[in-house]
Structures are given as C-alpha cells and as structure tokens.
Amino acid sequence: MQSLAAKVSNHRPSRTGSPIQPVESPGSALGASPTPRLSALAPAAALSLPSLVGIPSSYEHYDGDARLFAFLCRLAELGIAATAPTAIEKLRTSPLAYAQSSLDAWVKAQGGEMIDGNIEYYLEISVTQDGQLAGADAQQPLLITVAAEQCGYMVAGPALDALQSEAKGLGVAFYRVLSASLAKWVRVYDYTDARNCEDGMKQMLEMDDEQSRERYEIPDVEAAIPGFLRKARLRVARSDLPLLRKHQSGKYGSWIHRLLAIHRLAQLPAAGDVREIMSSYYDQSCLPSLLVVFNKNDTIEGCFDDEAQCWPEASSEPCLAVAFDPADAGQTAAALRSLETFLHLNRELCLLTEEFNKMAKAPEAR
C-alpha cells in the first residue's frame, strides 16, 4: 500500500519588498494622448479557497497484481465473496485480507472445521513463479495448493473385522475401494508403505556386517495385517461395489454409505491439476494425509514413525495443486470445484475415521 497525502495552506503568505506599482504608457508615436496610469497586473486580492470539510486528506493506492482483482470478481460472481460489514471493511483497506476472509468462510462451509479436527492442512492461493508451469493452459495463472502438515490417524482393524464377519469378503471389499478412491486425491500411509519400509531396512542391513545387523530389529509388518487382507489382491475387484451396495442397509450401513460417497467424489475430475508438472520442483512426494493402522501402536505405525523423522528435511509436493487464469470465469469456477471436491472428500474421510476410531475404542473391540 502507498499512502499519498495532499496538504493545502489556508493562509496568505507575506510579501517582501515594495508593492507592484502601475506602469504609465508612453503614449502613441503618432501624438495621441497618453492613457494615464494603466495597470499591467490585477491588484492583489485575498486568497479564496473552498471548504475542505469532509474531503479526505489522503488515499490508499494498491499497486499489486491485477490478477487479484480479477479473482475477487470471480469470487463475487460465484457467490463466494464475503458480504459481512467486517469483511467489506477489509476490502476497503486490504484486498488480500478480504480474499482470505472470503475463502476462509467458504472453506468452513465445505466442511473445513471437521477436517481441521482430524487433518492439519495448509491452503494457499499464490502467484506462480515464471516458467514454473510451462505447459499449463493458463497464461497468467494463480495456483491453489493444499499441503498436509499433520496427518489423520485411523485405527481400521476392529471395523474391518466386523465387516468381514458380517459377510465374507465385505471387509476386503471395503478396504480396497477405500484405498483406490483416496489414491487420486490424498496420499494414505498404510500397510503397503510399511512393507516397502521393511524391505528397505532389509536391503540396508544386507550391506552391513554381521555385528551391525544384530543391533537392528526388522519390523514384522505381515503380523500386523489381518489374515483376510494379507494375501488379498490390492486392486479393486469387479464384485466389490455390488457387495458393498448389497449391505448398505445392514448393520454397518453408515460406514458403507460414507465409503460410497467418497467413491463418487473420487470419480469427479480434478480440473486444472498441475501436480505432475510441479513434481520436479520438490524433493519428495506429498506427505500423507492419513495413517491407517489395524491396531494402535502396531508395526505399521512404527514404520511410519521411523520414516516420518526424515520428512521435514526436504520439500514435499502439495496434496493438491490446481492452476487457473482468474480472468477466465470458466477456469476459475472449475478450479474451485476441484478444491470443493477435495474438501468434501476429506470431510467424508474424517467422519469415517472418527467412526472407525470409535469402534476401536469400544469394549467389544478390545
């Protein structure tokens, strides 16, 4: 912001020296009578100013990027722009603060409070660096990014056991559809990651001498995985969704309804997705949004804790990265729909996580 103040003096400055005198005309060369005492200047008069009451003595000028104002126009067109008096006051003093206030209220309406209680996300809308999105459609893009700073925690074992007991294959189907649906939008750390961690530890120990190997204990990830999942294929089977729908009105119907909602949201397009383009700018893939264990403090959680120690040492990709040109109403609306889908999917995931964790704490689950 730049503040420019204009000041006007309201008193008459004093004059020094002799007053200006009238000048006599020498007359006409043809002998005409001279004109006596003609004034070369108008006589001095008091300075007259209009009243300045109610006129601002300063104004603020925002010299930021024009893309911000285009974005504000799109927020207004989409009904996202805040209309509360306190927000309007922010618009007068700081367009950036107003945009932030509008988005905060919108994110909250999409389930932001529920998500905040389970997963810590950091959402940012920024101007992309020159050349960062070479190949993206937008000519002057803004970038929506969401990064996980603290992941959620799901204890899934007791709930999956209950589903598997309800009908053969139901627990397997539930887990496979959940994993496949989340993969497009969020990263989940589960037993497949723990297996990779275990394999990495074994490879490292193979290069050490025998004494060094004795100092380390390799986690037994397989022992933490329920028997019905241990040898099951990870890929969704054709029969999984029909089996889930068959039992959506049964004892565990609320879990299945929530899973099917996540599955439907996962099929929606991620318009403007530039995660693949941006991946080369980061040292590692995005941090997990959710840790899924089968029992509290099992070896899967141990592998997660071990790997998590090195994550802060490098820059991580965002979970979501969507670019759009704010001057293009269609691109802006599509980008915000992608963010809306991300928020709705995470809201359903957090509600399911709370239900699974509640089941894990129940006396019959112990």
N, C-alpha and C positions, 0 to 999 in steps of 0.2 A: 504494500500500500504506500502511496505517496500522498502527503498532505500539503496542499498549496494554500497559503493564506494571503489575502489581499488586504492591505491596510490603506485607508484614505484619511489624510489630515483634514480636520474640520476647523482650523484657524487660519487667519490671513497672515502670511509671512511678512515680516517687517522689511521695509525698503531702506537702502542706504544711499547716500549721495544726494544730489539736487534733483528735485522733481522734473519730469519731462516738460519742456516749455513749448508752446505753439511756435510755428515757424512762419515768418512772413514770406509771401510770394513776391519775387522781384518784379512782377508785372509782365505785361506783354511787350515784346520788342517793337511792336507797331504803335506804341504810345498809348495803349488802352490803360484805363485807370487800374491801378493795382487792387487786388482783393485783400482787404485788411484782415490780419490775424486768422488765417486758415489753419485748422488743426491737422497735423499729419497722423496723429493717433487718437483713438477714442479716449475720453477721460477715464481715469481709473475708477473701478466700482468694486463694491464688496463681493467676495466670492460667495456664490449661491449654490448649495448642494441639496438634493432631495433627502428625505428622512431615510435613515438606514435601519430603522426599527423592523425586526422580523427578517432581515436579509442575512443569510448565513455568511459568516466571515471566513469560512474555509470549506473545502470539499475534499472528498476522498476519490482517488482515481486508481482502479485496479488494472495493472498492466500485465496480468497473467495470460495464459494461453487461451485463445478463442475457443478451443475445444471444450473448456469447462462450461462456457455459456451455452454452447450447442448441447452439451449433456444436460444442463439444467432445463433447457427447452424440452428435451425428450422426456425427462422425469415428469414435467408438468403435463405433457400430452398423454403419458401412460398412467396418470393419476397417482404417481409416487411422491411428487413434490409435497413437502410438509406445508400445512396451512395454518398451524397454530401461531398465535401472535409472537411467542418467543422465537419460533423458527423464522418468521418473517423479519424480525429484528436482526437475526443473524444474516439474512440475505442482504440487508442494507449495509451491514458492516463488513461481512466476510463471506463471499460466495462459496469458498471452500468449506467453511464451517456449516453453511446451510446445506450443501450437498451431503456432507457427512451426517447431519441431523436427519435429513430425509431418508437416507439409506438405512440408518440405524433403526428408525421406526418401521421401515418396510421389512427389514430382516427379522425384526422382532415379531412382526405379524406372520411371517412364514415359518415360525417355529424356532426362532433364534434362542429364546430363553431355555427351551427344552434341550437344545443342542449344547448350550453353554454349561448346562448342569452335568454333561457327560463327556463331551469332547471340547478341547480348547482350540478353536480355530482363529486364525488371523486373516481378516478380509481386507484387501486393499484395491483401490482403483487408482491407477497411475498412468503417467505418460510413458510410452515405450522409448527405449534408447534408439538412437539412429542405427538402422541396419539390424536391429535385434530380431525383427520379424520379417526379414526378407522372404518373400514368397507368400506372405499373408495377403488377403484380399484388400484389407483396409489401407487407404493411402495415408491417413494420419490417425493411426489407431490409439485408442485408450485400451488399457489392459486390466481386466478383473482377475485377481489372483486370490486363492484361498490356500493357506498353508496350515498344517496341523502342528501345534506346539505342545500339546499333551493329548495322548490318545485315550479312547474309551476302553473299558475293561468288561468283557463278557465271560461269565462262567457258564459254559454251554452244556457240560456233561449231564447233569441231572435232567434238564429239559429234553435233551436228545434221547436219553434213556427212556424217559416217559413216552415220548413219541414212538420209539421203536417197540415199546411194549404194547402200545395201543394197536399198532398194525405192523406187520413185517415190512421192513423197507421204508417205513414212514420217516424215521429219524435220519436215515441216509439221504432220502429224497430232500428233506428239509435242508440239511446241511449243504448239499450240492447246489440246490437252487439259490440258497442264500449267498454262497461263495461266488457263484457265477454272476449273480445280479450285482453284487457290490464291486466286482472287479473293474467295471467300466468307469466308476465314479470315485471310489475311495480305495486306498490300499489297506488290506487287512493282514495282520501278522497272525498266522495260525500254525497248525502242526506241519504244514508243508515247508514253511520257513524254518521251523525248528529242525526238521530233518536236514535241510541244507546246512544249517549251522553245525549240526552234529557231524555231517560229512566233512565240512571244512576243518573242524577240530581234528578229525582222524587223519586227514591228509597232512596237516601241520605236524602232528606227532610222529608220523611216519618218517619225517625228515630229521627228527631229533634222535639223540642217542637213547639207550635203554634207561639210563638213570633219569633223564628228563621226563620220559613217558610216565614213570612211576609217580611223579609229582602231580599229575593231572588226572582228573576223573571225567570220563566221557559221559555225557548225559544219555540216559536211555529213553529216547523220545517215544519209541514204539510202545513202551509200557504205559505211557500216559494217554494213548489213543484208545477209545472204546473199541472192543473187538469187532463190532459190526461196521466200523469205519476203517479199520486198519488195512484191510485188503480191498476195500471198495474202490471202484473207479472214481476219479475226481470229476470226470466230465458228466454233465447232466444227461440222464437217460431219457428216452422218449416217454417212458411211463411215469416220470417223477411228477410232472404237473398234474396229470389226471389223478394220480394217487392223492396228492395234496388237496385237490378240489373235492374229491370224494369225502374227505374227512374235515372239511372246513366248517361243518355244522356240528362237529363232535365235541368231545371233552376239551380238546386243545384248539378249538376253532379260532380263538382270538389270536393265537400265535400265527396260525396259518393265514388268516386274513391279513395280518400285518406283513407277513412274508410276501404274499401275492401282491400287496400294494407296492412293496419295494421292487418286486419283479416288473410290474407295469411301469414304474418310474424309470427303471433302468433301460427300458426299450426306447425312451424318448431321445431325440437327437441332442447332441451337445454342440449347438451352433457356435461357430467361431472358435472351436477348440484349437489351441496352438501349443499344447503341451509337448507334442513331438518335435515341433520346431524349436522350442525353447530348451529342450533337454540338454543340448550341448553347452549351455551356459551354467550348468550346475555340476557339482562334483558327484552327487549321488541321487538316486531316485527319491521320490517323496517319502516323508516319514509316515508311518502307519497311523491311520485314523482310529483303528480298533485293534485291540489284542484279544484274541479268542483262545481261552484255555478250557480244558474239560473239568479240571478241579483246581481250586485255589492253591497257589504255590507249587504247581506241578512242574515237570521238566520243561514244558513249553514256555512257561513264564520265566524259568531260569535262563533259557536260551535268549529270550527277549531281553532280559536284564543285562546279559553279557554283551549282546550286540549293541544295545542302546548306549553303552558307555562311549562309543566312538562316534555316534551320530552328530553330536554338537561340534565336532572338529571339522566338519565340511559343510558346504552349502547344499541345501536339499531343494529338489524341484517342488513346486506347489502342487497340491492335490488337484486344483482346478486352475486353468489359465485360459481365459476367453478374451479375444481381441475384437474390437469393433470400432467403426468410424462414427463418432457421435453426431456428425452431420447427416448421417443416413438413418432415418427413422426405423427402417426395417431391420438393419443390422443391430441397432441399439435394443429394439424390442426382443430380437432373437437372443442376444447375449444375456439379457436379464431373465429371459425364460430359462436359459441354461443354468443360471445361478439359482433361480427359483426351484428347478428340478433337483439340483444338488442339495438345497436346503430341505426340501420336502422328503427326499430320500433319507437324509441324515436324521431328520425328525423321527421318521418311522423306525429307523435303525436304533435310535436312542430309546424309544419306547419299548421295542423288543428286547433290548439289552436290559432294561430295568425289570421286565417281566421274567427274563431268564435268571437274572441275579436273585430276584425274589424267590424263585423256585429253588435255587441252590441253597438259600438260607433256611428253607422250610425244614421242619424236624424230620419229615419222611424222606428228605433228600440226603440226610446225613448217614 
